Each structure stands twice: as structure tokens, then as C-alpha cells.
């Protein structure tokens, strides 16, 4: 399935699959929030540390399978493969956009 995402989300997933931390971070607002693995990361420096840590640990790639949108909130289902038990798995990425940037991202099952 081909899913058309708004630029900030498409850019995030392309950069994620290249493991390009600078490009992954570029679509986020300065005060963005990321929630993943039971932790909350606030602001670009904390998000950069999370991105680097998870990229180094899992070497994950995401294949976007489904997407839905309500107002500025996007829910993405992606098949995630990498260096972790149970790979590949389906994760859900819940994005909130602030204008043309990512203001919030929550990742979970």
C-alpha cells in the first residue's frame, strides 16, 4: 500500500530509514515531545539523544502500512524491523502537527 503523508512525517520516516539523526530531527518543533518505551523526551536536545540511542540500539527501519488523520493528529501503522526480539513488529506512531512541524510523537503497540 502506498500512503501519502504530509512532508514532516514523510521526511521523518525517510530519514529514520537512513539512520540520519539530523534529518530525523529537522521536522520537529523546538519544544516537541516524544513518548517512547515508557519515557518522555522534551525539546530537540532530549529528542536527539533518544533518536541516537534508539538508532544505535535497534538499527530499525519502518515500512509505513496505514495512516489516518483527524485534524492535525496522524496515526501511522508501520512494520518495524531491526535488532530486537520479535522483529518485525507493527508499531503505531501518533503524531500531532504544529503547523508544518511535528509537535508531538507517541510510539507504541
N, C-alpha and C positions, 0 to 999 in steps of 0.2 A: 504494500500500500504506500502510495506517495502522499505525504502530509505536507501541506503548505503552512509554514509557521511565520509569524512576524519576524522581522530582521533580528531583534535582540536574542530571541530564542534560537533561531536558525544559526546565528553566529556562535552562540554558546555551545551548541551541540557539535558543530564543525570543529571548533577549537578543542573541545573536550576529546574528540576522537583523534586529534593530532597531538594531544597532551601538551598544548600550548597555553601555559598558565596566563601569560599577559593577555592573549586574545580571549581566553575564557572570562577573565575579569572585566574586560573592556565594556560589556553591555550592562554592568551593574551600576546602580546609583552609588554615590559615596557613602551613604548611610544604610545600604542594603542589609538585609538579614537573611541568613541561610540556616535552615534547621536540617540536620542530617545525623543519623546514628545517635540520637538522643542528646545532641549538643546544639547550641545556638551560637552562631558566629555573626557578629555585628561589625559593619564597616569593612572597607576594602582591605585593610591590612589583615584582619582576622579571617576574612574570606580567602585571601591569597594563601595564608598559612594552611587553611583547610584544603584548598584546591591542591596545593603542593603535596601535602601529606597523603591525601586520598589517591592522588595520581601515582605517587611513588609506591604506595602500598598495594594498590589494586590493578594498575595499568588497564583500567576499564575503558570499554568502548560501548556506545549506546546506539541502538538502531531504533529510531522513533517509529512506533507502530500505529498509535492512535492519538488524537488530540481533540479536545473540546474547549470551548471558550464561553464564559459568561462575563460580560462587561470587560474588565481588564484582567480577569483571572483565567489562566490557562491550565488545564490538566493534561499532562502528556504521559502516555504509557510507553515505556521503552524496554527493549530487550537488552539487558546489560550483561556483557561478558568480560571476564578478566581473571585476575589471580585471586580468587576467593572460593571457598567451598560452595557448591551448588551452582556454580556458573554454568550456563547463563540463567539469569532470573529476570522476571518482569518487575520493574520499579515504576513508581508514579512520581512525577515531577510536577509539583503545584507551584506555578509561577504567578506572581502579581506584578503587573507592569505599572510603572510610574512614568507616564508619558511614553517616550520611546526607549526606556531603560528598564532593567529588572530591579524591582524594589524588594522583592521577597521570593525566596525559593525554599520549598519544603520537599524533602525527598523521603519516600517510604514505600512500603509494600502497598 
